[in-house]
Amino acid sequence: MSKQLRIADVRLPDGTRVDVSIVDGRIDAIGADLQAKPDATRVQGDGALLLPGFVEGHTHLDKTMWGMRWYRNEVGRKLTDRIENERRFRAQSGHDAAAASLALARAFLQAGTTRLRTHVDIDTDARLKHLEGVLRTRDTLRNVLDMQIVAFPQSGMLEREGTITLLDQALGAGADVLGALDPALIDGDPVASLNATFDLATRHAKPIDIHLHEPAEIGAFTLKLLLDRVEALGMQGRVVVSHAFCLGALAPRERDPLLERLALLNVALLTTAPASVPVPPLAACIEKGVTLFGGNDGIRDTWNPYGSPDMLERAMLIGMRYDLRRDDALALAFDCVSHAAARGCQFADYGLHAGARADLVLVDAQTLAHAVAARPVRKLVVANGRIVARDGVLTLDA
């Protein structure tokens, strides 16, 4: 017997009052005065704003200490300081990536995130331990949370012997995407590092999501090398460049040809919209046709005391970083954690239309801009056709 859900009297972002019919995890219809089937579960929307389920485009579930004791951060300022500190802490504390990732993933669901991409450390000390923990979380929540796992070499591809073999094993064990990190400044050899990354991704037919923190001219040099390989290997639409700080530091005459090539090769960009470093230019990306989407990065871990599994908050921070004040501009911020993120991560069947996976969020807000600015409690969260939260409380109702 099919599972049916009818949500009555909600408002689309354009203000239209509609009902939503859901059958077997898919949106069956959206329209005025839909007739509910007798055996459908009925929910009254009371005019709440209807949004698509949120998309977290870049986080690190395996690292988090969400809900745990406060971590006193006394680490140095260099990237390598943070990498070494984290590796040492996790080894000494016995950090449980399975328990940690499950706690944070459930918090994401509670706040309306139904699609999520997480980077998971593959390390020559821990080997595949962290991946195995996050794979368990993905399996536990497989019916409600669409999770992509990136096999991420937090210490680089080349720095520690055996990393490439472990990444190969991780992709075979269930990781969906191959990660990489700063080929010039961490690996010290951008050509060899990128060759190893693209060789491995090609062998496994997996997409790539690379952390590129490298600044200005160094980052631009690495980015050009990466785009050469995307073009040569036919990997258009299968690569994401996360952070891409260099694009926020270059003059337009240097930056714009890179943006045009990113658009031509359908390479997407991820930003966490940090306040302290340059960020890819949102307006220029939109003008050139580059997909730019949003994510939190680490949440409450040894790197970072900040962050929240609330993607409306991340949309607000994106709006603040890019000085988005008009209501139509705030819609762009929300797009970074919804449609643009789904497009950048290639999550299928996303949105508010018949045939899409039924991932919906109801909030008491007057408009989309109001929802981003006020971040109201989620009145209802539906994931894959199942009610998983009501009034800010995770329920995972059948």
C-alpha positions as CSV (number, residue, x, y, z in Angstrom):
1,M,0.0,0.0,0.0
2,S,1.3,3.5,-0.9
3,K,2.2,6.0,1.8
4,Q,0.4,9.3,1.3
5,L,0.7,12.6,3.0
6,R,-1.4,15.8,2.4
7,I,-0.2,19.2,3.7
8,A,-3.0,21.7,3.5
9,D,-2.9,25.5,3.2
10,V,0.7,26.5,2.9
11,R,2.3,29.4,1.0
12,L,4.9,29.2,-1.8
13,P,7.7,31.7,-1.7
14,D,5.8,33.8,-4.3
15,G,2.8,34.0,-1.8
16,T,0.5,31.5,-3.6
17,R,-1.6,29.5,-1.2
18,V,-1.5,25.8,-2.1
19,D,-1.9,22.2,-0.8
20,V,0.8,19.6,-1.2
21,S,0.1,15.9,-2.0
22,I,2.9,13.4,-1.3
23,V,2.8,9.8,-2.4
24,D,5.6,7.2,-1.7
25,G,8.2,9.8,-0.9
26,R,7.6,12.0,-3.9
27,I,5.6,15.2,-4.5
28,D,2.5,14.1,-6.3
29,A,1.0,17.5,-6.8
30,I,1.1,21.1,-5.6
31,G,-2.0,23.2,-6.1
32,A,-5.1,24.8,-4.7
33,D,-7.7,22.7,-2.9
34,L,-6.2,19.3,-3.7
35,Q,-8.5,16.4,-2.8
36,A,-7.0,14.2,-0.2
37,K,-7.3,10.4,-0.6
38,P,-9.2,8.8,2.3
39,D,-6.2,7.0,3.7
40,A,-3.7,9.9,3.5
41,T,-2.1,11.4,6.6
42,R,-3.3,15.0,6.8
43,V,-1.3,18.0,8.2
44,Q,-2.7,21.5,8.5
45,G,-0.2,24.1,7.3
46,D,-2.1,27.1,8.7
47,G,-0.6,29.4,6.0
48,A,3.0,28.7,6.9
49,L,5.8,29.4,4.3
50,L,6.7,26.3,2.3
51,L,10.4,25.8,1.5
52,P,12.3,23.0,-0.1
53,G,14.5,20.9,2.2
54,F,17.8,22.6,2.8
55,V,21.1,21.4,1.4
56,E,24.4,21.4,3.3
57,G,27.1,21.6,0.6
58,H,30.2,21.2,2.7
59,T,30.7,20.0,6.3
60,H,32.8,17.6,8.3
61,L,30.5,15.3,10.3
62,D,33.4,13.1,11.4
63,K,35.2,15.9,13.2
64,T,32.4,17.5,15.2
65,M,32.0,17.6,19.0
66,W,28.4,18.7,18.7
67,G,26.7,18.1,22.0
68,M,30.0,17.1,23.7
69,R,32.1,18.8,26.3
70,W,33.6,22.1,25.2
71,Y,37.0,21.8,23.5
72,R,39.5,24.4,24.7
73,N,41.1,25.6,21.5
74,E,44.8,26.7,21.9
75,V,46.1,25.7,18.4
76,G,48.4,27.8,16.3
77,R,47.3,29.9,13.4
78,K,48.9,27.9,10.5
79,L,46.9,25.4,8.5
80,T,49.5,22.7,9.3
81,D,49.1,23.5,13.1
82,R,45.4,22.8,12.9
83,I,45.9,19.6,10.9
84,E,48.5,18.2,13.3
85,N,46.6,19.3,16.4
86,E,43.4,17.6,15.2
87,R,45.2,14.3,14.3
88,R,46.8,14.2,17.7
89,F,43.6,15.0,19.6
90,R,41.6,12.4,17.8
91,A,44.1,9.7,18.4
92,Q,44.5,10.5,22.1
93,S,40.8,11.1,22.9
94,G,39.5,8.1,20.9
95,H,37.1,10.4,19.1
96,D,34.1,8.3,17.9
97,A,33.2,9.5,14.3
98,A,30.1,7.3,14.3
99,A,28.5,8.8,17.4
100,A,29.7,12.3,16.6
101,S,28.4,12.2,13.0
102,L,25.1,10.7,14.0
103,A,24.4,13.4,16.6
104,L,25.2,16.2,14.1
105,A,23.4,14.6,11.2
106,R,20.2,14.3,13.4
107,A,20.6,18.0,14.3
108,F,20.8,18.9,10.6
109,L,17.6,16.9,10.0
110,Q,15.8,18.6,12.9
111,A,16.6,22.0,11.4
112,G,15.4,21.1,7.9
113,T,18.5,19.8,6.0
114,T,17.6,16.8,3.9
115,R,20.6,16.6,1.6
116,L,24.2,16.8,2.8
117,R,27.8,16.5,1.6
118,T,30.3,15.7,4.2
119,H,34.1,15.4,3.9
120,V,35.6,12.6,6.0
121,D,39.3,12.4,6.9
122,I,41.3,9.6,5.4
123,D,44.5,9.4,7.3
124,T,47.5,7.2,7.6
125,D,47.1,7.1,11.3
126,A,43.3,6.5,11.6
127,R,43.2,4.9,8.1
128,L,39.5,4.3,7.3
129,K,38.2,4.5,10.9
130,H,36.4,7.8,10.4
131,L,34.9,6.8,7.1
132,E,33.5,3.6,8.7
133,G,31.9,5.6,11.4
134,V,30.2,8.0,8.9
135,L,29.1,5.1,6.7
136,R,27.2,3.8,9.7
137,T,25.5,7.1,10.2
138,R,24.6,7.2,6.5
139,D,23.1,3.8,6.7
140,T,21.2,4.6,9.9
141,L,19.6,7.7,8.3
142,R,19.4,6.3,4.7
143,N,15.6,6.6,4.5
144,V,15.5,10.3,5.4
145,L,18.9,12.0,4.8
146,D,20.5,11.9,1.3
147,M,24.2,12.0,2.3
148,Q,27.2,12.2,0.0
149,I,30.6,11.2,1.5
150,V,33.9,12.8,0.3
151,A,37.1,10.8,1.0
152,F,39.2,13.7,2.1
153,P,43.0,13.6,2.6
154,Q,43.3,16.2,5.4
155,S,47.1,15.9,5.4
156,G,47.3,16.1,1.6
157,M,47.7,13.5,-1.1
158,L,51.5,13.2,-1.2
159,E,52.7,14.3,2.3
160,R,52.2,10.9,4.0
161,E,53.1,7.8,2.2
162,G,50.2,5.4,1.8
163,T,47.5,8.1,1.6
164,I,46.7,7.4,-2.1
165,T,46.2,3.7,-1.4
166,L,43.9,4.5,1.5
167,L,41.9,6.9,-0.7
168,D,41.6,4.1,-3.3
169,Q,40.2,1.8,-0.6
170,A,37.8,4.5,0.7
171,L,36.3,5.0,-2.8
172,G,35.9,1.2,-3.0
173,A,34.3,1.1,0.4
174,G,31.5,3.5,-0.3
175,A,32.8,7.1,-0.5
176,D,31.0,9.0,-3.3
177,V,33.4,11.7,-4.1
178,L,37.2,12.1,-4.0
179,G,38.6,15.0,-2.0
180,A,41.9,16.9,-2.2
181,L,43.7,19.7,-0.5
182,D,46.0,22.6,-1.6
183,P,48.2,20.8,-4.1
184,A,50.9,23.6,-4.0
185,L,51.1,24.7,-0.4
186,I,50.3,21.3,1.3
187,D,51.6,18.7,-1.2
188,G,54.4,21.0,-2.5
189,D,54.0,19.7,-6.1
190,P,50.7,20.8,-7.7
191,V,51.3,18.9,-10.9
192,A,52.0,15.6,-9.2
193,S,49.2,16.1,-6.7
194,L,46.5,16.9,-9.3
195,N,47.7,14.1,-11.5
196,A,47.3,11.7,-8.6
197,T,43.8,13.1,-7.8
198,F,42.5,13.0,-11.3
199,D,44.0,9.5,-12.0
200,L,42.3,8.1,-8.9
201,A,38.9,9.8,-9.6
202,T,39.0,8.6,-13.2
203,R,39.8,5.0,-12.2
204,H,36.8,5.0,-9.9
205,A,34.5,7.2,-12.1
206,K,34.0,9.5,-9.1
207,P,33.6,13.3,-9.0
208,I,36.1,15.5,-7.2
209,D,35.7,18.2,-4.5
210,I,39.0,19.9,-3.7
211,H,39.7,22.2,-0.7
212,L,41.6,25.2,-2.3
213,H,42.7,27.6,0.4
214,E,45.7,28.8,-1.6
215,P,45.8,32.6,-1.9
216,A,45.8,34.9,-4.9
217,E,48.4,34.1,-7.6
218,I,49.3,30.7,-6.1
219,G,45.7,29.6,-6.0
220,A,45.0,30.9,-9.5
221,F,48.0,28.9,-10.8
222,T,46.6,25.7,-9.1
223,L,43.1,26.5,-10.4
224,K,44.4,26.8,-14.0
225,L,46.1,23.4,-13.7
226,L,42.9,21.9,-12.3
227,L,40.8,23.3,-15.1
228,D,43.2,22.0,-17.7
229,R,42.7,18.5,-16.3
230,V,38.9,18.9,-16.2
231,E,38.9,19.8,-19.9
232,A,41.4,17.2,-21.0
233,L,39.6,14.3,-19.1
234,G,36.1,15.3,-19.9
235,M,35.1,15.9,-16.3
236,Q,32.8,18.8,-16.9
237,G,30.1,19.0,-14.3
238,R,31.9,16.6,-11.9
239,V,34.3,18.9,-10.0
240,V,33.7,21.3,-7.1
241,V,36.3,23.8,-5.8
242,S,35.7,24.5,-2.2
243,H,36.6,27.8,-0.6
244,A,38.5,29.2,-3.6
245,F,39.9,32.1,-1.6
246,C,42.1,33.1,-4.5
247,L,39.1,34.3,-6.6
248,G,38.3,36.9,-3.9
249,A,41.8,38.3,-4.0
250,L,42.4,38.7,-7.7
251,A,41.8,41.8,-9.8
252,P,38.9,41.4,-12.2
253,R,41.2,41.2,-15.2
254,E,42.8,38.1,-13.7
255,R,39.7,36.7,-12.1
256,D,37.1,37.0,-14.8
257,P,38.8,34.7,-17.3
258,L,39.0,32.1,-14.6
259,L,35.2,32.5,-13.8
260,E,34.4,32.2,-17.5
261,R,36.4,29.0,-17.8
262,L,34.8,27.7,-14.6
263,A,31.4,28.3,-16.2
264,L,32.4,26.8,-19.5
265,L,33.6,23.6,-17.8
266,N,30.7,23.6,-15.4
267,V,33.0,23.5,-12.3
268,A,31.1,24.7,-9.2
269,L,32.4,26.7,-6.3
270,L,31.6,26.3,-2.6
271,T,31.9,29.1,0.0
272,T,31.3,29.2,3.7
273,A,31.3,33.0,3.4
274,P,33.9,33.4,6.2
275,A,34.4,37.0,7.5
276,S,38.2,36.8,7.8
277,V,39.4,35.9,4.3
278,P,38.6,36.7,0.7
279,V,35.6,34.9,-0.8
280,P,34.6,34.2,-4.4
281,P,32.5,37.2,-5.7
282,L,28.9,36.2,-5.7
283,A,27.7,38.8,-8.2
284,A,30.5,38.1,-10.7
285,C,29.8,34.3,-10.4
286,I,26.1,34.8,-11.2
287,E,27.0,37.2,-14.1
288,K,29.4,34.6,-15.6
289,G,27.2,31.6,-15.0
290,V,29.2,29.9,-12.3
291,T,27.3,27.9,-9.7
292,L,28.3,29.2,-6.2
293,F,26.8,27.4,-3.2
294,G,27.1,27.4,0.6
295,G,28.1,25.2,3.5
296,N,29.2,25.4,7.1
297,D,32.6,23.7,6.9
298,G,33.5,22.2,10.4
299,I,31.0,22.7,13.2
300,R,32.1,22.9,16.8
301,D,35.4,21.0,16.4
302,T,39.2,21.4,17.1
303,W,39.4,23.8,14.2
304,N,36.5,26.0,14.9
305,P,34.2,26.8,17.9
306,Y,31.5,28.2,15.6
307,G,28.9,26.8,13.3
308,S,25.4,25.4,13.5
309,P,23.4,22.7,11.7
310,D,20.9,25.4,10.7
311,M,21.2,26.2,7.0
312,L,19.0,29.3,7.4
313,E,21.7,30.7,9.6
314,R,24.3,29.9,7.0
315,A,22.2,31.7,4.4
316,M,22.0,34.7,6.7
317,L,25.8,34.6,7.1
318,I,26.2,34.4,3.4
319,G,23.8,37.4,3.1
320,M,25.9,39.4,5.6
321,R,29.2,38.5,4.0
322,Y,28.0,39.6,0.6
323,D,26.1,42.7,1.9
324,L,22.7,41.3,0.6
325,R,20.0,43.5,2.0
326,R,17.1,43.6,-0.5
327,D,14.5,40.9,-0.3
328,D,15.5,39.7,-3.8
329,A,19.1,39.6,-2.8
330,L,18.3,37.5,0.3
331,A,16.7,35.0,-2.1
332,L,20.1,34.6,-3.6
333,A,21.5,33.7,-0.2
334,F,18.8,31.1,0.3
335,D,19.6,29.7,-3.2
336,C,23.1,29.0,-2.0
337,V,21.7,26.5,0.6
338,S,19.0,25.1,-1.6
339,H,18.8,25.0,-5.4
340,A,22.4,26.0,-6.1
341,A,23.8,23.6,-3.6
342,A,21.7,20.7,-5.0
343,R,23.0,21.6,-8.5
344,G,26.6,22.0,-7.3
345,C,26.5,18.6,-5.5
346,Q,24.3,17.0,-8.2
347,F,21.6,15.9,-5.8
348,A,18.8,14.7,-8.1
349,D,15.1,15.4,-8.0
350,Y,15.3,18.5,-5.9
351,G,12.7,21.2,-5.4
352,L,9.1,22.1,-5.1
353,H,7.5,20.4,-8.1
354,A,5.6,17.3,-9.0
355,G,8.0,14.3,-9.2
356,A,10.7,15.8,-6.9
357,R,11.7,13.9,-3.8
358,A,9.4,15.1,-1.0
359,D,11.8,17.2,1.1
360,L,9.9,20.1,2.6
361,V,10.2,22.6,5.4
362,L,7.4,24.8,6.9
363,V,8.2,28.0,8.8
364,D,6.2,30.8,10.3
365,A,7.6,33.6,8.2
366,Q,6.0,36.2,6.0
367,T,8.5,35.9,3.1
368,L,11.6,34.0,2.1
369,A,13.8,37.0,3.1
370,H,12.0,37.0,6.5
371,A,12.8,33.3,7.0
372,V,16.5,33.9,6.3
373,A,16.8,37.0,8.6
374,A,14.6,35.6,11.4
375,R,15.5,31.9,11.2
376,P,12.2,30.8,12.8
377,V,11.7,27.4,14.5
378,R,10.9,24.7,11.8
379,K,7.2,24.0,12.2
380,L,7.4,20.9,10.1
381,V,10.2,19.0,8.3
382,V,9.5,16.3,5.8
383,A,12.3,14.2,4.4
384,N,11.7,11.7,1.6
385,G,8.0,11.9,2.3
386,R,8.4,11.2,6.1
387,I,7.7,13.7,8.9
388,V,11.0,13.9,10.8
389,A,10.5,17.0,12.9
390,R,7.7,19.1,14.3
391,D,8.0,22.5,16.1
392,G,11.8,22.2,16.3
393,V,11.8,18.7,17.8
394,L,13.1,15.6,15.9
395,T,10.4,12.9,15.7
396,L,11.3,10.7,12.8
397,D,7.6,9.8,12.5
398,A,6.7,7.0,10.1
